[in-house]
Amino acid sequence: MNSPLIIVAPDSFKGSATAAEAAAGIASGIRAELADATVVTLPMADGGEGTAQVLAEAAAARGEHMVTVQLPATDAVGRLTEATYFLNQSTQTAYIDVAAATGLPAVKDALEPRTADSYGTGVLIADAESRGAKHIVLGLGGSATIDGGTGILTALGAAAHDARGYALSKGGAALVQLDTIDTAQLNMKAAMLDYTLLADTRTVPAHAPAVFGPQKGATREDVALLTGAMLRLCEVTGIDADRESFGAAGCIPVGLTWVSALLWGSEDHTTLEPGGRFVAEALGIPERLREAALLVTGEGRFDEQSTTGKVVGTLLDLAEDSATPAAVVAGELASNVPEGVLSAELSQKGELQEQLREAGRAIARSFSSRG
């Protein structure tokens, strides 16, 4: 009799365990209960922090030549930092997380929602082009900015001006005075790369400051100002302020899509994809599910947002499409999982890997009891 194939594909447990660590812990528990099972770990991401590494590891597993690049950049508030991205020399593709240079955790001690910018991410993009990249896969989650991607454009040589022709100060708030974006000094090669933007949200630009501003330190007054700024940026660039997912990463898709369309004459060289599904397909999960007896996914907190484009929701949808039984492991189950989906909540007692292992054992027992 063939052993059952069980796929373990969690997201990271934010602040506690990487996706790989979570997968390893859960898998060890399943193996302890189901000795005859074949358990495959496929750590997941949805466009947030860790997405670039997951994609790089998947490419390396396919035999493609990966290079890890670390270089100086600036964080969201302009401080010098070190940031890492991954260059696939086989396909001339760079995997970059916005969170690598422009991430929220690095600036928790100095949140500046009005002036924080994405300049550091632009530094990584320009460097990738200089090393031969023709395609950028950019994970949009985890940013500390609401600047519409104008920081990236500045790093690539563009300049935002007001109606008097004066350069605007950095950050999103100044964009309420935006009149033009000067591209005379633009790094054309970097701006004309092919871009795949991986979003972990469906939020539109008009709502992005209200939805994500508070977690980036924005007060009610900041949210109102930044909302006006994003609406003005959309007006100047011609991007629909109600365009789905263009509010990701402080509206970075607005700036990048605009400059690409300006240079190419169309948006054909910039695509926005749901991050979870893109990563799942890169890992071959839809194909593997056809043979799987169980899919186990998970995250730190399962709530109503989990099924709206995040890793867990994406994988549950894929499991349903393939009629594969599914299970969720979470640090906290703040909402009910969908009907028919197995679940286990971490005990919050003892070392995290042991909690994950026990959750894996619980899932395995529930799976076995279903026959």
C-alpha positions, 0 to 999 in steps of 0.5 A: 500500500502506498504511503499517504503524501502529506504536504506541510506548507505554512506561512511564517509565525510572525515574530516567532518562527520562519516558515521553514521553522514552522514547517519543520516543527509541524512535520516532525509531529506528523511523522511521530504519529504517522510513521508510514506517511511521506511528509513534504515541507514546502515553506510558504509566503504571500508577498510579505517578508521572506517571499524572496527567500522562499522563491530563491530556494525553490529556484535553487531546488530546480537547479537554477543558479542563485546568488545572494546579494547583500549591500548597504541601503537605507531603511524607511526613515533614511538610516543606513542599513544592510539589505539582502536580495536574491539573483537568479542568474539562470533566468536573470530574475531578482527576487526582492522583498520591499521589507528587506530595506523598507520594512516595518520592524526595522523602524518600529522605534522611529515611525515616520508615516508622513516622511518614510519612503521606499528609497532603499528598495529602489537601491536594491532594484538598481543594483539588481539591474547592474548585475544583469537582472532583466526581471524583478519579482517584488514582494510587497508586504511588510512595508513601513511607508505610504509613499506610492513608490516615489522613493523607489522612483527617486532612487532610480533618478526621477524627481517629484515637483510641485507646481512651482517646479520645486522638488518635494520633500521625501515621503508620502505626505508631500505628494499632496502638492505633487504637480509633475514627476521629472524623469530627465535623469531616470535610470532607464535600464532599471525603470524598464525592467519587467516587474512582477509585483506580489501583493498580499492584500486587495486594498485600493490606493484610496483606502490604503492609508486608512487600512495600513496607516495606523500600524505604520504610526499614522494618527487620524490627521496623518491618515487624512493627509496621506489619503489626499496625497495618494489620491493626488498621486493617482490623479497625476499618474492616471492610475485608478485610485480604486484599483484592486491591490494597488494599495499594497506596500503603501501604494508602491504599484502606483509609482512603478506601474506609472513609470513602466507604462510611461517608458514602454507605452503600455502596462505590459511590462508590469504585472500585479499578482496575488502573492500567495498563489504565485509562490504556491505555483512556484513551489509546484503545490497545485500539481502536488495536491493531486497526489496528496492525502492532506495539506497542512498550512498555518500562521501565527494568527488565524482571523478573518483576514486569513482567507483574503489573499493570505497564505492560509486562504490561498492554500485552502482554496487550492486544496478545495479545488483539488478535493484535498483534505486540509488542516490549519495550525495557528498560534491563535485561532481568532476565527473559525476555520472553514467547515471540514478543515482540521485545526490545531492551536498552539498551547502557548506553553513551553518551547515553540518547536515543541508546541508546533510538534504537538500541533502536528501530532494533533492534526495527524491524530484527527486525520487518522480518526477520519480514516 
